[in-house]
Each structure stands twice: as structure tokens, then as C-alpha cells.
Amino acid sequence: MMKHWSCSLLLAGCVLVSGQLRADISEQDYQLLRKAKAQKVRKIVLNNDGADSRGSFTREEFLRRRTAFTPGMVDTIVYCIGHAGFQQIIGIPSGETSKYLKSVDVLQMMIDFARQNDQEVFASFRMNDVHDWRHTEAKPLMSSWKRGNRDVLFGKSVKEKDTYYGFWTALDHEQQKVRDQHYNVISEVLEKYDIDGIDLDFSRYLPLFKKVSCGVPATAEQREMMNDLIRKIRKKADEMGRKRNRAILISVVLPDSFDYCRDLGADIEAWIKEGLIDIWSQPEMFQLNTLSQAITQAKKYGITFLPQTGYPYPAERQQNTFLPRNVPSAYYAKAAAAWTAGAEGLLYSDIPCKRALSTVVKRDNSQLARLDKRYFVTPFQWEGPSSHLASGESYLTRPIILPTSPYYIVPGMKTVLKLELGEDPDMLLKPDAPEVRGVIRKSGGSKLITISSNGKKWKRTGSDSTYETFSIPRGALKKGVNDLVLTVDPRIDVSHATGLFAPLFWKGQFKRYIYRWFASEHPQAEKITPEGLLIQDSGKHDKDIANVAIAYNERGEAMNFVFECKVIDSDDDLAVCARAATGKYYETVALRKDKVKLLNSGFEYQLDTTRFHKYQLVISTRNLIFRIDDEEVYRTRQLTKCTTPEACIKNFKSPATGIMNTISFIIGSLSGKGSGSAVWKSAASGTIPGGVALADLAVEFTYPENHPAAPEDLQFVNSNTTGKMLQSSAGFGAEMTAKHPVKPRHWIISDGKHVTGYTFARDGVKVYNSMPIGVMLNDQQLHCWQVIMLEDRPALYCDGQLFHHAMAPLDYKDPGFWRWADEFMTPADFLKAYGKNFTAAQKNIIKNGGSFVTPETPGSVISLKAGRK
């Protein structure tokens, strides 16, 4: 983006000094001042979440927690001053007093510190925080403003929620008094504090309107309500900025899609076009587009987009994978990809101490150039886009690939995934080039997925039932966005495919966790009979329905829905029906006594449905196929997206998953006043047989200088189990020569002062009972492993090369969410945590020094030694 600095020299007779003017200025000159400040380089922006305000503290302690270490690294501090609906940790008349409100003014302390250290401070407002959703009268968590205005909430209690999306304590912004209260609080902060900007954090949380949370997109009238609020805030910010001769900026935190935001009711594109906001920040929840798309979209309008690159929530439970995201290499990869995509700054959140900041945060690609990196197709995600908006996943331009949300690669179809890289391809041609490895996590067979990029096929180097590794040839990857093409051999024996077909109801029994929305007045709305599952809808009022449904996490290029049904009676197209949604498209099969209809496609087929028939829908990204009794009766390329208003399921409450419109299978009735009954012999959904569930895909760059050879002066003595090894000796170490195990093996090392341990499984290596290190497949070869306790930080070597160096512990454990492993502990702490896992002899070694392996499988460990360097 072009930087226009000419206005920073002389404006209408007023001199601009450090973002301020020395005299009263006109509106025109102020806007030039604001524009210059908005275009200032902010390489690192840190949102500290306000967690440093908890508990008792002095000024020095407050700053030490999350601020004192930021100068020279962080340009702008975004300070969260409120939680859960107008509960403020600062004192202003309109703000509800939080239990964290102190006698000291934390925001003013932050401003004073920033002014002394050439930093900016933005006050951050959570626009719809719902951390009070556990509120009860016995345990009050809501602010008094919310308690006194219960009519503006989405629901009456956690058990009386009548919306699909959002928590019951969310604020309905259709109510004027909600918008007025937002303005009042923000206005008073602007008047009281000399801040550089305000941050409107819509990601805490995204639903804004109760009607939208019932499953329909926001209307033009609702969007205009929010537009008017932003205009008022902008006007107030400008008024106070002119008064202080200091431009005040506005940043917003919203998803990286104009369409998604517009349907939420936050028309960020209109705000940008009107010049109402200055910075657009990405939430930590999910990513809808590539970084390149989002940054290009923002630059088109001359606004800064800040990618989220440092939130400490991983996308999966670390213990359940050998490809963790909460490690420095994954943060480096996100940052490198963002800088390469054209980012002008990066957003980090919840970094609690100097050690975490210096480890994770790098200010540009020159610092990142030769650091190990682990790039993911889906870099982060801890919520889904359909958790906040009906059919939210339909706004994705890139599939989500996560252990919790697998994506099926199906036979005969190409799946294209986008991977953004920050590495320079010329680096791969140099003598000191990094090793480049692709790693996938999957289920459903082995040696099935073929990957190519840039016209070059990746070479498989290892495989088992869960992970596969690949070497990536030169020229297969480029800087920026890469299209990875994945295929599955269509000739596979489908009888061996696993996990690809999920029965909902089968052979007289429910087979999966299901949802029931029975508001029917019929005494037996659901009943299992000898013929199958009888579902009956009496049709006495709009909400008198009966159905059984499953919302599932499987996604894919093609989805398969099969059911057997016999109609007893039906007076409405939705009285007996099956609705299938794939994440992108949906179709509803309507069963009348004399015909079958596809309601979206307009297809009708004459059939006596009072007898059992087998029905099958196959919905792919290319077409829809409909079969009856295994015979194809209809095919179309005209597919209906889940984002259409008609796609929103009406008349009943959705479960908290919030994805029923988008990716689900529902059988029974959706008719409201219509009535009908039918027997369902079976119902199942899944992907095309023979596919493979892709649970993760990463590309790792490993630079040789980061993995030096083990010291040559290592000397080890034979291990013993007497517990009388050398204690606390400098350079204490241990050595194990063994084959990779089929079942987990634990190796414990102690120098009598500190203890560390590692778990070796068939798929990879972990810190004992904690952080996964990486994928290492069982190759049945002997490997020599060595551990050296250097400066109390263990280093693990494999066959003479550094495999893993423990991260230093955080120098401040605060109430935030950053999680790193305790990779070394005192013997007392280690035994307190894990003592029950060991024998008396093993505990003796832990206390006094030595090394041992458990369980001791004969023949698996060839030698075990311990000693000093």
C-alpha cells in the first residue's frame, strides 16, 4: 500500500510533531493527521487480554506481568478494559464495576508506560462478551446493567435459550439501549483517557442480533443500526482527537470475509468505504480466506489488515497429535506466511512474559529466514464459522483440515488445498538448504493419498495407519500460495476402507450421538418398532415437529446419504422428509404417498412410497446424484448453497454446535403445521467408499544449523538401578540404543537435581506425559538416542543430531492461556506429578540420578547408559 507522508510536514500552518499538531486544526487537516497516523508502521501489535489486572499488585508487578518487556519489540499495545457486558476494570460512570476493578487505574498506568517507551495504546472493548453465560442467581456473573435489562439478552437462562447461535447472555444490538450503552462507555473512555485508538473487538463474540442468531442473515436495516453506531463512535473519536491534537484511530476485530461480516450485521466493507475505521484485525477463532486474499482485499481500500499469528490456543489437544501447533516453529511459519502475503503488521495475543515474547515473536522475515518452521494448511482454529452464523462454513474459500474436523479425500476426485509459505524457493538450491518434509495425519487405510504441487509429485518416505511422511522435490513449492493436489487411487478395495460411513439409525438401533427436537404433541412421536424407527408428526402448530438429526464433523469433495423409508401418511412436503447438507450444498428429499420430490432441484418422481424403498443422495462439488433402489433416477449440476435464506431451518431450536444448516443429516419432519408419519429402517451418511479422512497436513522446513551434532566428548558409564548415580554433575547425560517401539516406551533421565523424560510411540516422540515433539514413524532401525542436561535444559539427540531442545520455562505464570510443557522438573515435583507410575527402584533413580526405561520389553532396548559429559 502506498504510504502518503507528505501530510506529515506542514498542514495549513500547523506543524505535525510525533503524530500531534501544535494548534487547533480544521476537520480537513485532522483527517490528514489521522491518515498519516493510520499508515504508521506497526510491525507487532499485542493484545494482552487484560489478564494482568487480576489479583493484587503494585504498579511494578502490574507492568512486569505483561508489559515491562515489550519496548523495542511491540509497537502497539491493545489493552482490554472490559468483560462480559459493560463490566469495566477502570472507573467510568457508565461502566459496570468489575470485580477486577482496582484502586489503581490500570489503563492510565498502561498509557504512562507507553508514552515513556514510544509505544501506542489502544483501549479494547469487547462488543458482545459472554463469559457470564454460567450466571445464576446463586452465582451472579452478569453485570448489573445486564441484570436490569434482561429483555435485551438472547435468552432467559442457560436452559431457556431460543436462538440457534450465540450464548444466552449475548446482547441483542437491535435494541437501541444496547447500542446507546456501547456508545456511552466508549465515549467516556475517550473523554477520560489520552489514548491512541480504540479497538472494537467483535470476536468476543460474533453474534450481534438475536434474529440473526435464529438462523437468518442480517437485514439492511440491522446493518444500518451498526453503521450508525460506528459513525457515532468515529465522530466522538475525531472530536476528542482534535481537542487533544492527537489523532485517535479505530480498529475492529472481525473475520476476514466481507460477506460473512455483512450477514452477521457488521458491514465492515461499508465502514471502510466511509472511512470510519483505520485497522482491521483478524480474530483468533478461524480463517475463511488465504492471508493473501484478506490482505489484498484490505489494501484495495487502503486499510491495514493485521493477521492473527500468536494466539496461544492450539487447534487441537496437544496430547492427541504428534503435529502440535503450540510450538515456536508453527508460530514462525504463520508469521513468515503473513509477511510474505504482504502484511504490514502482525497481531499477537496473550503473551505473558519476556521469554515467550522473545521466543515466539520475530519482527520480519529477515529474523525468521533460517528458523525451523511448520506450516499448516489450517494454521489455527478453535471455533467454527458455523458456530456464529447459519451456514457459516459456506463462506470458506479453503477447506478446514483439523483432527477435530477431518476432510475426506475421495476416489476419482481431486482435492485442492491451499498452503501459504514464507520460504524463499532459491534457498532450497543452496548447499545449506533446509530439509523439507510433508506430513499428513489421516485415518482409513495406508499408502492411499497422492500429493503433488507445482506439477511435481511428492515422494512418500514413511507410512502407517495414522501418519504419512513425504519428501518434497525442488520446484514443488513456491513462495506464497501453493495449490496442493490430493488424490486417492480409485482402484482401492473399498471393503477395507474404514470410518467412511456413519449410520445414524441402523438395524433397529441408534448408532451415533444424535439430536432430537420433538416438540410434537403426539404421544408417541418416536418409537422403535419391529419394522424400524417410527416418527410421527401431528401437525397441530408451527413448532409441532418430530425428527432425528446428526451434525457431524466429516467434510469432503463428495458426501453420501442413504436411508430406507416407508411412508404411512403425509399431507405436506416437509411432513416426511430427509435433509442432507454437506457444508457447501444441501438438498431436501420430500416423501408423499405417491411421489418423491427434491425440493431444491424441482425434481419429482412417481412412486408408491408406502412400501420400503432405499434412497441415496450423493452431493459433490460438481453435481448431485439421486438413486432409488440403487438405480440412478436423476442427476444435476445445479446445486443449492447452504447460504441461501431458504436453507435456514425453521421452527425449532438448534443445538449448541450451530452447524445444522450447514453440515448435517436430518430425518423425520420439518413441516410445522403439516402432519405425517413414516417408518425409517435405516439412515446413514458418510463419504464415498474408498476415501481417506485427512486430519492434518503440514510442511516442515528444518535448517541444519538448528540441529547441530552431539558433542564429541560424551562419555557414559553403564547404567544401574541402585539409585547411586553421579548427582548434579555438569553435563550429565544418558544414552539409549533401541528400535522404535510398537507400543509406547517411556525413558526417564535424572541427574539428581532435575528430571526429564520422553515417550516414544510408533508414530512419534513426546515429552513425557506432555508436549508432542514430532512425527517419527517406526522404521525398525536401531537408533542411538542421547540426552544431555545442559544448564538445566535437556537436549535430545538422535543418531548424533539434535532432535529437540527443551524450551526454557516461562518466567511468569499468569492467569492467561499460554501453555508450554514443563519439560524438566525437580525430582520432588516429578514424583508428586507422576510417582504412581513408577516402582520403588525407579523412584530411587529419579531422586538420586540415573536413567531407566519403562516398560522393559525384552530385546527392544539394546543398551542403556548414563554418566557425565
N, C-alpha and C positions, 0 to 999 in steps of 0.2 A: 504494500500500500504506500502511495506517495506521502511523504511527510512534509507538511507545509509549515515551515518555521519562520517565514517572513514576518508573520504577525507577532513574533516574539521580540521584535526590535523596537518598533515605535508605533503606538496606536493612538491616533487622534490627540496627540500632545501628551499622552500618558505613558510613562516608562514601565515596561514589564520587567520585574525583577523576581526570579525564582518562583514563577507562577503567580505573582501578585502584581497588582497595579498600585501606584502610589497616589492615585487621586480618584475622585468619583468618575465613573465611566458610563458611557451610553450602553444601551442594550446591545447595539451592534458590536461595539468594542468588547463587551463582556463575552459575547458569543465567540469572538475570535480568540479571546483568552481561554475560554473553555475548550475550544477546538485544539489549541496548542497543547493544553494540559492533557486532553484525551489521547493525543498522539505521542505523548511521552513514552519512552521505552520502559516497560515494566517486565523484566525478564522472569522474575519469580514473585508470585502473589501467594500469600499464605493465609488461609482461613484457619484460625486456631480454635474455633468452635466454642469459645468462651469457657472451656472446661477449667481454665486456670483460676476461675473465680470461686471455686468450691472450697469449702473448709476455711479454717482460719489462716491468716498470713500477714506478714509485714509487706511493705512496698517491695523490698528486695526479694522476698520469697515469691511474691506475685510475678515479678518480672523474670525471675530465674526459671519459673515453671515452663513458659512457652515463648518468651520474648527476648530475654537478655542476649541470647546467642544469635539473633537474626541479623544484626547490622553487617553490611558487607555482602550478605547473601540474599536477603529478602528485601525487595523494593517496596512492596505494599502489604500492609497487614490488614486483613479483613477481620474485624472483631465482632463476634456475635453477642448482642446485648439483650436478647430476649428469647424465651422458650414458651411453648405450649399456650399460645394465645394471649399476648399482651402481658406476660409476666416478665418484667424487666429486672436486670441486675444493676441498673442505675436508677437514680431517683428523678422522675419527672411526674408532673401531676396526672397526666393521662395514663401513665403506665401502671399496671398492677405490680405491687411489690412482690418480688420473688423471694423464696426462702434463701436464695443465694445473695440477696442484696446486702452489701456491706456498708459499714460506716465510712469506708474509704470509697472514692469514686474511681472505679477500675477503668472506665473509658477515658477519663481525664488523665490518669496515670499512663495509659497507653499513648495518648496524644502527646503528652510531655516527653515521653521516652522517644517517640518517633521524631519529634522536632529536633531533639538533641542529636539524632543519628541519621538525619537526612532520609527519613522514610515517610511514606504516606500511611494514613489510617482511614479506612472506610468503616462506618458503623453498619453492621449487618442485621437485617430484620427478617425473621422467619415469617413468611406470609401466611402460612397455614399449618403451623407445627401442631402435631397431635401426640406428643409424648405423654399427654394426660389421658390417653384412651382407657387407662386402667382406673380412672376415677370412680370412686364410690362415696356415698355419704359418710361411711365409716372411715375411709381413707381418701380424703379430698386432695385431688391433684390439680383440678381446674382452677383457673384464676377466678376471682370474684366477679369480674366482668362477664365471663362466660356463664357462671352460675346464675347471674342476674339477667342473662339474655339467652336462656335455653332455646328460645324459638329460632335462633339463627344457626343452630347446630344441625348437622346432617341427621342425627338420630337422638333418641331419648336416653338410651343407655347402651352399654355394650351388647345387651341381649335384645335391644329394640332398635336395630339398625334397618332402615328401609331403603337403603341405597345399594348399588352394586359395587361401587368403587369408593375408596376412601374410608377413613375411620369415623366413628360416630361423633367424635368431638371436633371434627373439622368445621370450619366456618363457611357459611353459605354467602358468597360475595354478591349474590343477587340482592341481599339485604343492604339497604343504604347505610344503616348504622354500623355494619361491619366495615364498609369502605371508609366511612367517616372516622371510625376509631383508628384504622390504619393511618389515615392522614394526620389525625391529631397527634399520635405518638411520634410519627416521623417528623412532623412539623416542630414539635417541642425539642426533639433531639437536635434538629438543625439550628434552632434558636439558641440552645444552651451550649453546644459544643462546636469548636472551630475545627471541623473535620474536613478531609479532602474529598470525601464522597460517601454515598450511601449505597448499600448493597441490598437489593430486594431478592431474597432467597426463596423463590417459588418451589424449589425442590424439596422443601420441608413444609407441607408435602404438596404434590402437584394438583390434586383435585381442588377446584375453586368454587364450582357451582353444584348445588345439590341435584338439580335437574340433570346436569351433565353426568353426575355420578350415578344416575339411574340408567345410563346406557345410551344417551343420545349426544351428538356433537353440540357444542355451544352455538347459540344463535348470534346473529349480527347484533341484536340488542344487548346480549350479555357481554359480547366482546367490547361494545361501546362503553359499557359500565366500567370495565377495567381500563379502557383507553382514557376515560375521563379521570380516573384515579391517578394514573401515571402522569397525565397532563398537570394535575394539581400539584403533585409531588415535584415535578420538574419546575413548575413556576415558583414554588417555595424555595427550592434549592437555588435557583437563579437569583431570587430576591436576597437570600442570605449571602450568596456568593458576592453579589455586587456590594452589599453592605460591608463585607469584610475585605473586599478587594482580593478575594481568593476564590478561584473557580471551584465549584463543587460538582463532582461527577456523579453519575448514576450507573451502577452496574446491575444486571439481572442474572439470576441463575435459572436457566430453562433448557430443556432438551434441544438437541442440535437439528431440529426439523421445524420449519415454518408451519407446515401442515399440522403436525402433531400439536404444536403450541396453539395454533388457531382453534383447533377443535376442543382443546382444553378451555379456551376462553381467554388466553393470553396471546393477543395478536402481536407478537414481537416484531414481525415484519412491518406492521403499521407504525409501531413505536420507533423503529429505526428510520423509516422514511420521514416521519415527522420530526426527527432529531430529538426525541425525548430521552434516549438512553445513550450511553457512551461506550459501555463494555458489556459483552455477552459472554457469560461463563457457562461451562458445561457441568451438569450435575454429575455426581459420582454414581448415580443409580444404573444408568445404561447408556449405550451409544447406538444411535439409529443409523447414522451415515458414517462414511470414512472421514477421517480428520481432514483430508484434502477437500472433500465436498463441503464440510462445515466451514472451514477457513475461507475457501473461495467464495462461498455464499455470503459470509460476513464482509469480506473485502470488497465485494461488488458494491456494497452500500457504504464503504468507508468506515466500518466499525471494527473494533478489535474483538476477536474470539479467543477465549482462554480455554484450551483443552484441560480437562481434569487428568492429572498424571500422578497424583500422590496420595489418594485416599487410602487409609490403611486396611479397609475391609478387603479380604481376598474374595475371589469369585466362587470359592468352594471351601469346604472344611479342609484345612491343610493336611490333616491326618489321613484323608481319604484319597490322596493323589501323590504321585512322585513328580508332578509338574506344578509346584506351588507358584502362586503369583506374588505372594508377600515376601519377596526376596529382592535384594538390590538389582540383580540382573534384569528382572521384569520391569522395575521402575525405570532403569536406564533405557530399556527398549521403548517404553511408552514415550519418554522424553525425546529420544532420538527421532522416533517416527513423527512426533509433533513438530519438532524444529524443522525437519525435512519437509513436512507438509506446508510449511510457511507460517507457523505460529510465531507471533511477536512476543508471547509470554506464556508461562505455564502456571496453572493453578495447583497448589498443594493444600492439603487439609490435615489437621490433627497431628502435626509432627511435634512430639513432646519434649525433645531435648537436642542439645548441640550434636551429640553423636549420631542421632537419627538423621538430623538435617544434613550434616556433612557427609554421611554415608550415602544417602539417597539422592539429594538434590545436586544437580550439576547445571551450570548456568548457560551452557551452549554445547554445540556438537563437538567443539574442539576438546572440551573436557571429557566428553563421552566417547570419543573416537575409538579408543582401544580398550574399552572396558567390556567385559563379557556381557552379553545381552540375551534375553529370552523373549522373543516376540510371539504374541498370541494372536490368532485370528479374532478372538473376542478378548480384548485386553482386560476388561473388568466388567463386573455386573453383580449387583446384589439385590436388585429388584427387576421385574419385567415390565416392559412398556404397557402390557395389558393389566397391570396392577392398578393403573390410574385412569385409563381411558378405554372405552369399549373398542374392541378390535385393535388394540394398540400395536400388536405385532405386525399388522398390515402396513405400518408406516416404515418398517425396516427396509433398508436397501441392501442389507447384508445379513445373512443368517446368524443367529446366536449359536455358538458352539461352546457348550459347557458340560461338565459332568452331570449337573442337575438338569440340563436341557439338551439331550443328545440330538444330533441331526442325522437322519438316515440317508446313506448313500445307496441308491437302489440300482439294480441291474438294468443295463440298457440306456441309462440316462447320465449325462454329465452334470456334475455339481461344480459350480464355480464359486470359490471362496476368495475374498479379498484379504490380502495381508499387506500391511504397511510397514516398510522398513526404512531405517535411517542410515544403514551402512552404505559406504561408497563401494560400488562394484569393482572399481580399479584396485581396491585393497586386496581383493581375492587373487590378484595376479602377482602379488609381491612375494618374495621369499618368506617373509614373516606373516603370511596370510593366516587368518583365523581358520579353525576347523568349523565347518558349517554342517549342522545336523538337523534333520527334521524329525519330530517325534509326534506320534499320534496316540491317543488313547481311545479305545473302542470296545465294542462287545459284538458277539455274533460271528464267530469264526476267526480264522487267522489267514494271513497272506492273501487278503482279498482286495484291499484298496490299492489302486494305482494312482500315483500323483505325478503331475507334470506342471511345469511353469515355463513360460517364455519359449515354448516349443521343445523343452528338454525334459526327459523323464528322470525322476528321482530313483536312485538305486536303493532297494531295501537291503539293510545290513543286519537286521535282527527282528525277531517276531515271536510273540507268544499270544496267549488268549486275550491280553488286555492292551499291551503296548506294541508298537512297531517303530523302528528307527530307520532313517534313510540318510544316505549321504547325498548331498545336493551338488550337482556338477556346476562348474563355472559357466556363467552365462545364463543360468536358470533363474537367477534373481536379479532384480534391478532396484535402484534407489526409488523410494516412493511406493506407489500402489502396485502390487503384484496380483495377477489372477492365477490362482491355483486351481487346476482342473483335476477333479477326483472322479474316478470311475470304479465300478465293480464288475468283474467278469460275469457276463450274463449266463455262462455255461455252468455256473456252480450248481452243485447238488443241493437243491432247496430243502431237502429233507433234513439237512444238517444245520440249517440256519436257526439261530436261537434268538429269543427276545424280540421277535419281529411281528408277533400277532397277539393282541391282548384281548382276551374275552372279557366282556362286561357281564353277560349272563350266558351260561353255557350248561347244557345238560341238567337243567333243573336247579342250578346253584349260581349265586353271585360269585364272580371270580376276581373282581377288583374292588378297590375302595371306590364307592360311588356316592353321589349326592341324590337326595330325594327331596322334591319340592311338592309335597302333597298338601294342597290347600283344599282338596276335594271334600265335599260333604258326603260323598258315597261311603258307606260303612266299610266297604272292602275295596278301597281304591287300588290296592296292590295285594296280590295273593298268588302264591306259588301253587299251581295245580299239576296234576299228572301230565298235562299236555305242555305246560310251560308257565311263564310269568304272565298272569292276567293283570292288566292295567285298565282301570275304568274311570272315566271322567263323566260326572253327572251334568256338568254344564249349567249350574244354577246361577253363576255370576262370573264376572271377568276373571277373578282370581281363582276360580274353581277349576284347577288343573291337576293333572297327575302325570308324573314322568320319572324316569330314572336316567341319570347322566353321569358321564365321566369327563373331567377335564384332565388332560394328560400333557406330559412334557415332551413327548416324541414329536419331532418335526422331520420333514423330508421333501424331496422333489415330488414324491407321489405318495398319497395316503389311500388306504384301503378300508372300506367299511362294509361289513357283511351282517345281515340279520335274516332270520326266518320269522314269519308272522302270519297269523290268521285273524282276519277282521270279523268281529261279531256284529257291530253296528257302528255307524259313523254318519253324522249329519253336517260335518264341517271339514274343510280340507286339512285343518290342523288338529282335529279331534283324535285321529290316529296317524302318527307321522314319525319320521326319523330325521333328525337334523344332523348333518355332518359338516364340520368346519376344520380346515387344515392349517390354519394360521394365516393364510392368504385369501382363500376362497371358501365358499360354503354353498350347500345345496340342501333343500328340504324335500324328502320323499313323502307325498301325501297318499294315504291309502283309503279309498272309498270302497264300498262293497262291490262295485262293478268296474273299477278302473284304478290305475296308478298314475300319479301326476308328479312331475318335477316342477316345483313351484317357481323357481328362478328361471329355468330354461324354457318353460311353457310346453314341455313335452307331456302328452297323455297317451296311455296305453290301456286298451280294453282288456280287463282280466277279472276273473272271478276270484276275488281276494278272500272269500270266506273259506277257502282251503289254504293250507300252508304252502307258501312259496319262499324260495330263497332269493333275496335281493342283494345286489352288490353295487356299490358306488366306488369307482376309482377316480380320484381327483388329483391331477398333477398340475404342474406349472404350464402345461401345454394344452391339456384337454380334459374332458370329463367323459367317462365311460360308464354306462348303466347296463347291468345284466340282470336278467330274471331267470332263475333256474339254470344258471351257468351259460345262458345264451345272451349274446350282446343284442340289445334292442335299441340302443341309442348312443350316439357319440356327438360331442360338440366341442368347439374351441371357444365358445362364448361362455366365459366364466364370470361369476359374480363375486366381487371382492367383499371381504368382511367389513370394510369401512363404510359401506353404504348405510344410510339411515334405516333401511328395511332390515338390515342384518341384526339390529339390536333386539335381543329377546325381551319380550314384554311380559308384564302381568305377574312376575314373581321375583323374589329376591335371589340374588346370586351369592354364592359362597365367597369367602374372603379371597380366593385365588384370583378372582376378577378376570378370568380368561374364557368364560363360557361363550361369549360371542365369537371368539377368535379360533380357539382350538379345543374342540370338544365333540362328543358324540352323545346325542340325547334320543331316547326312545320313549314313546307314550303319547302325551298330548301337550299341545301348546295353544289351545284354542280359545281359552277364556269361556265364553258362553256356549260354545259348541259342545256336544256330548258324543262320546264314543267309547268303545271298549274293544280290546284285542288281546290275543294270546301271543306272546313272544317266546319262541322256542330257543332262540339264540341271538346274541348280538355281540359283535367283536369289532375292534378297529386295530389298525397297525399299518405297517408299510408293505411294500411289495416283497413277497418271499424271496430270500436270497440277498437281501440288503445287509448293510453293516451299520451299526449305530456308532457314529463318530462323536466322542465325548470331549475331545480336546485336540487341538493342533497347534504346535509351537515350532518355531525355528530358532535354534540356538547358535550363537556366534561365540566361540571360545578362542581367546587370544593367547598365544604361547607364553608371553611374559607374565601372565597372571597365574600360570601353573608351572612354577619352577621345579627343578629336580630336587629330590630329597637331599639333605646334607650328606656329604660323603663320609663324615666321621662318626656315623652312628654305630654304636656297639651295644649289643644286647646280651644279657645272660639268660640262661634257661629259666622259664617261669616256674614258680612253685605255688603251692596252695597253703603255705604256713602263715601267710599274712605278715611276714617279716621282711618285706622288700625295702629297698632304699627309700627313705622318706624325704619328700620335698626337695629332691635334688634338682639342680638346674638342668633343663633339657631332658627331663625324664621322658621316656617313651616306651612303646610296646610294638610288637610286630606279630602279624598273623599271616600264615600262608595257608590258603584254603580255596576250595572251589565255591562258586556261588551256590547258595543253598536253594533247595526247592521249597522248604518251609522256613519261616523267619528264624534267624540266628542273631543273638544279642552279644555284643562284645563290649565289656566294661573295662575301663582303664582308670587306675587311681595312682597318684603319686603321694598319697597320704595327706595331701593338703587340698587337692581338687580332684573331682571325679568327672569323667565324661563317658559317653557310651554311644554306640551306633547299632542300628538294626539293619541287617542285610536280609532282604527278601528276594524272591525270584525275579521281581520287576525292578527293584531299585534299592536305594540306600536312604535311611533316615537317621537323624539324631535320635537317640534312644527315647522312645515314648513321646516324640515331639516332631519337630520340623522335618519334612522331607527334603532331601538334598537333590536328588535327580534320578532319572531313569537309567538303570543298568540291567540289561537283560542277561539271563543265565546262558552263558556260552560254554559251560562245562570245562573251562580252562582254569588252571591254577593261577591265583593272583596273590601277590605279596602286598599286604596292607600294613602301613606303619602309621603310628600316632606319636606326635611329639608335643609335649606340653611346654610351649614357649610363651613366656610372660603370661602364664595362666590362660592362654588362648590356644586350645588344641588345634593342630593342623593334621589333616588326614591325607596320607599319600597312597596312591595305588600304582603299583609297579614302578615306583621311583618318581612319579609325577604328582604334584599337589592336586588332590581331588576336591578338597573342601577345607576352608579356613574359617573357623568359628567367628561369628560376628561378635564384636565387643558388646557387653550388656548395655542397655540404656542407662544413662546417668541420672534419669529421673523417671520414676514410675508414677504417672499421674492418672486421673480418672478417665483418660481418653481411651481410645480403642486400639492403639498401636500394639501389635503382637509380634514379638520375636521370641525365639526359643531360648530357654535357659540351657545353653549348650555345655556349661560346666558349673558344678556346684560343689560346695563343701561336702565332705563325707557325711556330716550330720544331716544336712539338708537333703542330700541324695537318699539317705536311708529313711528319712522321715517321709519322703515322697514315694519311694519305691521299695522300701525294705522288705515288704511282704513277698516280693518276687524272688528273694534270694535265700540260700541256705546259710547256716551259721558260718561255715568256712568261707563262703563268698563274702559275707558281711565283714569278716575279718580282713580280707584283702582290700575291700573298699575303705576300711578305716586306716589301714597301715601301709597300703601301696601294693601294686601288682596288677595283674590282668587275668581275666578269665572269660570263657565263652559259655553261654547257656542258650539252649540245651546242648549238652555234649553228645553229638551224634557221631558214633564211631566212623572213622575214615573221612569225615568231612573237613576237619581241620588237620593239616599235615604238621604244622609246628606253631608254637605259641611262645613268645619270648617277651621279656621286659627288662628294663635297665635304664641307663642314662646315656646322654649324648656324649 
